[in-house]
């Protein structure tokens, strides 16, 4: 007896055939045709795969689009990207008769294809499109938006997601990422698109930029981070100059994690007078397969192994890593027990301390997200510098009036907002190298800076973990359970305050999440990730340092408290 797909699958088969007929990409058409054939033959796994691919369109939000590559509306592919580009252009035409868009892309699979499709749609709708000349870091695209004075920017990247993913980020005219209601307005225009065949696409007419944007970004990193510095003389010149203030003797091992950061970081170091970094050769060139890492995120276990191995062999002062699109920066430092990764909050405090020590202009404000450590706020209070706490994401941090420095614990740092109104792993690396060089010249190091901050403001110990899920409804159930039965104590310490961030508790705009403050001022935040299928839990304890020689014991006390809270929260957030 022949196998037949269950009746519920038949509507999906019709929908899939219509999608395949409209798909402009022969590769995904072939993929989808094979799945349809397997479903028709009774393959249950293929039926489940088809159902997932047609569970709905990838949702367009403030982070744009992000998802696995493949055929179907619930995947990243040319048909989905063309619709997104058409929706974005339709929205832009409500504010400009001839919208202008600059488009960048990284080295992930199909990033260049999606970028050209976007340019074709913009020009086909009567707009003007500029295409960056090669795979470049996301900060270059954010910079280019204001540099070219365009209406919007698009960056095709999935940042630090797994190799099978790609994504699509949108920036507005001021160089920052979109926020509500703009995301909803774009999504509404996308929803109006009938078929890809309905979308006009030009064969040519967009402008592929030359290297001038790149060259000016490099020059501007020098003026943004060192306003009094003289520009470097032309290559090959015998002219002498002082390219930047302060020591520049620092040895750095760098990994780009198979992304697009190597060339830009190397050139930025040269432009700012630093020695060339030592590259992790196996990870220096772009490779969309990310062959040496299981997850191309510096925060993930194993991602930094090759960089640490090279550091052990070469003895540098510092290890720096960028994620694949180089908008994040991670670091490792040497210590008595060997090399250790700095937590995102530690790096955020180091950069903040360096900027405070250099002097802050009148009216300038520092900021960090609600899930980041409260140490920066304590530092700002002591220095008399305004500080703001924002929702998670640089779309919010970058909009703080008078922003001079902003960061979030997930390795995102905005150290030069007038240059890039977003996180920028290149300028963050430059500023960190400057601090490391200054400490080295003084016979000290970065750990000493962290020690001084802890003695002055208490040990701010942070930790985070995630609950990964295959079914997003599991996250909703966990959040519902926590709201229905809120904890009254965690690890034996009473909960003194519970904030439901979805109601706007605490004075910030509503966002999905819960915040608990314990009686001894420990803080816990539970929130769904905005870019991945996981629930994230952020922890912080503050342990006073009673005397200069109490620091080691204070860190041990903080670590014990942190472990207890984590164990309790792992139980409370279990699926």
C-alpha positions in Angstrom: 0.0 0.0 0.0 1.4 3.4 -0.9 1.9 5.9 1.9 0.0 9.2 1.8 0.6 12.3 3.8 -2.0 12.9 6.6 -4.8 15.2 5.5 -3.6 18.1 7.7 -0.4 18.2 5.6 -2.2 18.7 2.2 -2.8 22.5 2.7 0.9 22.9 3.5 1.9 21.0 0.3 -0.2 23.4 -1.7 1.3 26.4 0.1 4.8 25.0 -0.4 4.3 24.5 -4.1 3.1 28.1 -4.4 6.1 29.3 -2.5 8.5 27.2 -4.7 6.9 28.7 -7.8 7.5 32.2 -6.5 11.0 31.6 -5.1 13.7 33.3 -7.2 16.6 31.1 -5.9 17.0 27.8 -7.7 18.9 26.4 -4.7 16.1 26.8 -2.2 13.6 25.7 -4.9 15.4 22.4 -5.3 15.6 22.0 -1.5 11.9 22.7 -1.0 10.9 20.4 -4.0 12.8 17.6 -2.4 11.0 18.1 0.9 7.6 18.2 -0.8 8.4 14.9 -2.6 9.5 13.3 0.7 6.3 14.4 2.4 4.2 13.0 -0.5 6.1 9.7 0.0 5.0 9.6 3.6 8.2 10.7 5.3 7.1 11.9 8.8 10.4 13.8 9.5 10.0 15.7 6.2 6.4 16.5 7.2 7.6 17.9 10.5 10.3 19.9 8.7 7.8 21.3 6.2 5.4 22.3 9.0 8.3 24.2 10.8 9.3 25.9 7.6 5.8 27.1 7.0 4.9 27.9 10.7 4.8 31.5 9.7 7.1 34.2 8.4 10.3 35.1 10.3 9.2 37.8 12.6 10.6 41.3 11.8 11.3 43.2 14.9 13.8 45.8 16.4 16.6 43.3 15.7 15.4 42.9 12.1 15.3 39.3 10.9 17.4 36.4 12.1 17.1 32.7 11.5 18.4 29.5 9.9 19.1 29.6 6.2 16.8 27.5 4.0 13.6 27.4 2.0 10.3 28.6 3.3 8.9 31.7 5.0 10.2 30.7 8.4 13.8 30.6 7.1 16.4 33.2 5.9 16.4 33.1 2.1 16.1 35.4 -0.9 12.3 35.3 -1.0 12.1 36.4 2.6 14.9 39.1 2.2 13.3 40.5 -0.9 10.0 40.9 1.0 11.8 42.6 3.9 13.6 44.9 1.6 10.3 45.8 -0.2 8.6 46.5 3.1 11.5 48.6 4.4 11.5 50.6 1.1 7.8 51.1 1.3 8.1 52.4 4.8 10.9 54.7 3.8 8.8 56.1 0.9 6.3 57.4 3.5 9.1 59.7 4.8 11.1 60.4 1.6 10.0 60.4 -2.1 13.4 58.9 -3.1 14.7 57.0 -0.2 18.5 56.4 0.1 19.9 53.3 1.7 23.4 52.0 2.4 23.8 48.3 2.6 26.6 46.3 4.3 27.2 42.6 4.6 29.5 40.1 6.4 31.0 36.9 5.1 28.3 34.5 6.1 26.6 32.3 3.5 24.5 34.4 1.1 25.2 37.7 2.9 26.4 39.2 -0.3 23.5 37.8 -2.2 21.0 39.2 0.3 22.8 42.6 0.1 22.5 42.8 -3.7 18.9 41.7 -3.6 18.2 44.6 -1.2 20.0 47.1 -3.5 17.9 45.8 -6.4 14.7 46.3 -4.5 15.5 49.8 -3.3 16.5 50.9 -6.9 13.5 49.1 -8.4 11.2 51.2 -6.1 12.8 54.4 -7.3 15.3 54.8 -4.4 19.0 55.1 -4.3 21.2 52.3 -2.9 24.9 52.3 -1.9 26.6 48.9 -1.4 29.7 48.6 0.7 32.5 47.1 -1.5 33.3 43.9 0.4 32.4 42.0 3.6 33.0 44.5 6.5 32.2 44.8 10.2 28.8 45.9 11.3 30.3 49.1 12.9 31.4 50.2 9.4 27.8 50.1 8.2 26.5 52.0 11.2 29.2 54.6 10.5 28.4 54.8 6.8 24.7 55.7 7.6 25.7 59.0 9.0 28.8 59.4 6.8 26.6 59.3 3.7 23.6 61.0 5.3 21.2 58.4 4.0 17.7 57.6 5.2 18.5 54.1 6.4 21.1 51.3 6.6 20.9 47.6 6.2 23.4 45.1 7.6 23.2 41.5 6.5 24.6 39.5 9.4 23.7 37.0 12.1 26.5 38.4 14.3 27.6 35.6 16.7 24.8 33.1 15.8 25.6 29.5 14.7 27.0 29.0 11.2 23.6 27.9 9.7 22.0 31.3 10.5 21.9 34.7 8.8 20.1 37.9 9.6 19.1 41.4 8.5 19.5 44.5 10.7 18.1 48.0 9.9 19.5 51.3 11.0 17.7 54.7 10.8 19.2 58.0 9.6 20.9 58.9 12.9 23.0 55.6 12.7 21.1 53.8 15.5 19.1 50.6 15.2 15.4 50.8 14.8 13.0 50.9 17.8 9.2 50.8 18.1 7.1 51.9 16.4 9.3 51.8 13.3 9.8 48.1 13.5 6.0 47.6 13.5 5.5 50.0 10.6 8.1 48.1 8.5 6.5 44.8 9.5 3.1 46.0 8.4 4.5 47.0 5.0 6.2 43.5 4.7 2.8 41.9 5.4 1.3 43.7 2.4 3.7 42.0 -0.1 1.9 39.4 -2.1 4.5 37.5 -4.0 8.2 38.1 -4.8 7.1 38.4 -8.5 5.2 41.5 -7.4 8.3 43.2 -6.2 10.1 45.3 -8.8 13.9 44.6 -8.8 16.4 46.5 -10.8 19.2 44.7 -12.7 21.6 47.5 -11.9 21.6 51.2 -10.9 23.0 50.9 -7.3 26.4 52.3 -6.5 29.1 50.0 -5.1 31.3 52.2 -2.9 35.1 52.4 -3.1 37.4 52.2 0.0 36.9 55.9 1.0 34.3 55.1 3.7 36.7 52.5 5.1 39.6 54.9 5.0 37.7 57.7 6.7 36.4 55.4 9.4 40.0 54.4 10.3 41.0 58.1 10.3 38.0 59.0 12.4 38.8 56.4 15.0 42.0 58.3 15.7 40.2 61.7 16.1 37.3 60.2 18.0 39.4 58.4 20.6 42.3 60.9 20.7 41.0 64.3 19.8 44.4 66.0 20.1 46.4 63.4 18.1 48.1 64.2 14.8 47.1 62.0 11.9 49.6 59.4 10.8 51.8 60.4 7.9 51.1 58.6 4.6 52.5 55.1 4.2 56.1 55.1 3.2 56.6 58.7 4.3 59.7 59.6 6.4 57.8 62.4 8.2 57.6 62.0 12.0 54.4 62.6 13.9 52.7 61.7 17.2 49.6 59.7 16.1 48.1 59.5 19.5 48.7 60.5 23.1 50.0 58.0 25.7 52.1 54.9 25.5 51.5 52.5 22.6 53.8 49.6 23.7 51.4 46.7 24.0 51.5 43.2 22.6 48.1 41.8 21.6 47.0 38.4 20.3 43.8 38.8 18.2 41.2 36.4 16.9 38.4 37.3 14.5 36.7 33.9 15.0 36.5 33.4 11.2 34.7 36.7 10.8 35.4 40.0 9.1 37.3 41.8 11.9 41.0 40.9 11.1 41.8 43.5 8.5 39.9 46.3 10.1 41.4 45.8 13.5 44.9 45.5 12.1 44.5 48.7 10.1 42.9 50.5 13.1 45.8 49.5 15.3 48.2 50.9 12.7 46.2 54.1 12.3 46.3 54.6 16.1 50.0 53.9 16.5 49.8 50.4 18.0 52.0 47.5 17.0 50.4 45.0 14.7 48.4 42.4 16.7 49.5 38.7 16.5 46.7 37.0 14.6 45.3 33.5 15.4 46.0 32.3 11.9 43.5 29.5 11.8 40.7 32.0 12.6 41.9 35.1 10.9 40.2 34.8 7.5 36.4 34.9 7.0 34.9 31.4 6.7 31.1 30.9 6.9 31.6 27.3 8.1 33.4 28.5 11.3 35.5 25.3 11.2 37.4 25.7 14.5 34.5 26.6 16.7 31.2 25.0 17.5 29.6 28.4 18.3 31.3 31.6 17.0 30.7 33.6 20.1 33.7 34.6 22.4 31.4 34.0 25.4 30.9 30.3 24.5 33.1 27.6 26.0 35.9 26.6 23.6 35.6 29.6 21.3 38.8 31.2 22.7 40.9 28.1 23.0 43.1 28.8 20.0 43.7 32.4 21.1 44.6 31.3 24.6 47.0 28.6 23.3 48.7 31.2 21.1 48.9 33.6 24.1 50.6 30.9 26.2 53.1 30.4 23.4 53.9 34.1 22.7 53.4 35.8 26.0 51.4 38.9 25.0 50.0 41.5 27.3 46.4 41.0 26.2 44.2 38.8 24.1 41.4 40.4 22.2 38.6 38.7 20.3 35.9 40.0 18.0 32.7 38.1 17.1 32.2 37.4 13.4 30.8 40.8 12.5 33.2 42.6 14.9 30.6 44.6 16.7 31.5 42.9 20.0 34.9 42.8 21.8 36.1 40.2 24.3 39.4 40.1 26.2 41.6 37.7 28.2 44.3 38.7 30.6 47.2 36.8 32.2 47.2 35.9 35.9 48.7 33.6 38.5 46.5 30.7 37.4 47.0 31.3 33.7 45.0 33.3 31.2 41.4 34.1 32.0 38.5 35.6 30.0 37.2 38.9 31.3 33.5 39.0 31.9 31.6 41.5 29.8 31.0 43.6 32.9 34.7 43.6 33.9 35.6 44.9 30.4 32.8 47.4 30.6 34.2 48.7 34.0 37.7 48.9 32.6 36.7 50.9 29.6 34.5 53.1 31.8 37.3 53.7 34.3 39.7 54.7 31.5 37.2 57.2 30.0 36.4 58.7 33.4 40.2 59.1 34.1 40.7 60.8 30.8 38.0 63.3 31.6 34.4 63.6 30.7 32.9 66.7 28.9 30.3 68.7 30.6 26.8 67.3 30.1 28.1 63.9 29.0 26.3 60.8 30.3 27.4 57.1 30.8 24.9 54.3 30.4 24.5 50.6 30.5 21.6 48.1 30.1 19.6 46.8 33.0 21.2 43.4 32.8 24.7 44.8 33.1 26.5 45.3 36.4 25.7 48.3 38.7 29.4 49.0 39.1 29.5 51.6 36.3 26.7 53.5 38.0 28.7 53.5 41.3 31.8 54.7 39.5 29.8 57.5 37.9 28.3 58.6 41.2 31.8 58.8 42.7 33.0 60.9 39.8 30.0 63.1 39.6 29.1 62.0 36.1 25.5 61.4 35.1 24.5 57.7 34.5 21.5 56.1 33.0 20.1 52.5 33.0 18.4 51.4 29.8 16.5 48.5 28.4 18.7 45.7 26.9 20.1 46.5 23.4 22.1 49.3 21.8 19.0 50.5 20.1 18.2 51.9 23.6 21.7 52.7 24.9 22.6 54.7 21.8 19.6 57.0 22.3 20.6 58.2 25.8 21.0 62.0 25.5 24.6 63.2 25.7 25.9 59.6 25.6 29.7 59.5 26.0 30.0 55.8 26.8 27.6 52.9 26.9 27.9 49.2 27.3 26.1 45.9 27.9 27.4 42.8 29.5 27.1 40.7 26.3 30.5 42.2 25.1 29.0 45.3 23.5 30.7 48.6 24.0 30.1 52.1 22.5 33.2 54.1 23.3 32.9 56.7 20.6 29.2 57.5 20.0 29.9 60.4 17.7 31.7 57.9 15.4 29.4 54.9 15.6 26.1 55.0 17.4 26.1 51.3 18.1 28.4 48.8 19.7 31.8 48.7 18.0 34.3 46.0 18.7 37.1 47.8 16.8 37.1 51.0 18.8 36.5 49.1 22.0 39.7 47.1 21.2 41.6 50.3 20.6 40.6 51.8 23.9 41.4 48.6 25.8 44.8 48.5 24.1 45.4 52.1 25.1 44.6 51.3 28.7 46.7 48.2 28.8 49.7 50.1 27.3 49.3 52.8 29.9 49.2 50.3 32.8 52.2 48.5 31.3 54.2 51.7 31.1 53.3 52.4 34.8 54.5 48.9 35.8 51.0 47.7 36.4 48.2 45.8 34.6 44.5 45.6 33.9 43.9 43.3 36.9 45.2 46.0 39.2 42.6 48.4 37.8 39.9 45.8 38.6 41.3 45.4 42.1 41.2 49.2 42.7 37.6 49.4 41.5 36.6 46.6 43.8 38.2 48.2 46.8 36.6 51.5 46.0 33.1 50.3 45.2 32.8 46.7 46.5 33.1 43.5 44.6 30.4 43.4 41.9 30.3 39.7 41.0 28.2 38.8 38.0 27.1 35.6 36.4 24.6 34.5 33.7 23.1 31.3 32.3 20.6 30.4 29.7 17.8 27.9 29.3 17.8 26.9 25.6 14.6 25.6 24.1 13.4 24.1 20.9 9.9 25.3 21.5 9.4 29.0 22.3 6.2 28.3 24.2 8.4 26.7 26.9 9.8 30.2 27.7 6.3 31.6 27.9 5.3 28.9 30.3 8.3 29.6 32.6 7.5 33.3 32.7 3.9 32.6 33.4 4.9 30.3 36.3 7.2 32.8 37.8 4.5 35.5 37.7 1.9 33.2 39.2 4.1 32.0 42.0 6.8 34.6 42.5 9.7 33.6 44.8 9.7 35.1 48.3 13.3 34.0 48.9 16.3 32.9 46.8 19.1 30.9 48.3 17.8 31.7 51.8 17.7 35.4 51.3 14.3 37.2 51.2 13.2 38.9 48.0 12.8 42.6 49.0 11.4 43.8 45.6 10.0 42.2 42.5 9.7 44.3 39.3 7.6 43.1 36.4 9.4 44.8 33.5 6.4 44.1 31.2 4.4 46.6 33.3 7.2 49.2 33.2 8.1 48.7 36.8 11.3 50.6 37.6 10.5 53.4 35.2 11.7 51.9 32.0 9.5 51.3 28.9 7.7 47.9 29.1 9.7 44.9 28.1 9.2 41.2 28.8 11.2 40.3 31.9 11.3 40.0 35.7 13.7 41.6 38.1 14.2 40.5 41.7 16.2 42.5 44.3 17.2 40.5 47.4 17.5 41.9 50.9 21.3 42.1 50.7 21.1 44.0 47.3 21.7 41.0 45.1 19.9 41.3 41.8 18.4 38.8 39.4 16.9 39.4 36.0 15.0 36.8 34.0 14.2 37.7 30.3 13.8 36.0 27.0 16.6 36.5 24.5 15.7 38.9 21.6 17.7 37.0 19.0 17.9 33.3 20.1 15.5 30.7 21.4 16.5 30.8 25.0 15.6 32.3 28.4 18.5 34.3 29.9 19.1 34.7 33.7 21.4 37.5 34.9 22.8 37.5 38.4 24.8 40.1 40.4 25.9 40.3 44.1 27.7 43.2 45.7 30.2 42.4 48.5 31.8 45.2 50.5 35.5 45.3 50.9 36.2 46.3 54.5 39.9 46.9 54.2 42.5 46.8 51.4 43.7 43.3 52.5 40.1 42.0 52.5 39.8 41.9 48.7 40.6 38.2 48.3 38.2 37.2 51.0 35.5 39.5 49.7 35.7 37.9 46.3 35.4 34.5 47.9 32.3 35.6 49.8 30.8 37.0 46.6 31.5 33.9 44.7 29.8 31.7 47.3 26.7 33.9 47.3 26.6 33.9 43.5 26.9 30.1 43.4 24.0 29.8 45.8 21.8 32.1 43.9 22.6 30.4 40.6 21.7 27.0 41.9 18.4 28.3 43.2 17.5 30.1 40.0 18.5 27.0 37.9 15.8 25.2 39.8 13.2 28.0 39.6 13.6 28.4 35.8 13.8 24.7 34.8 11.4 23.9 32.0 
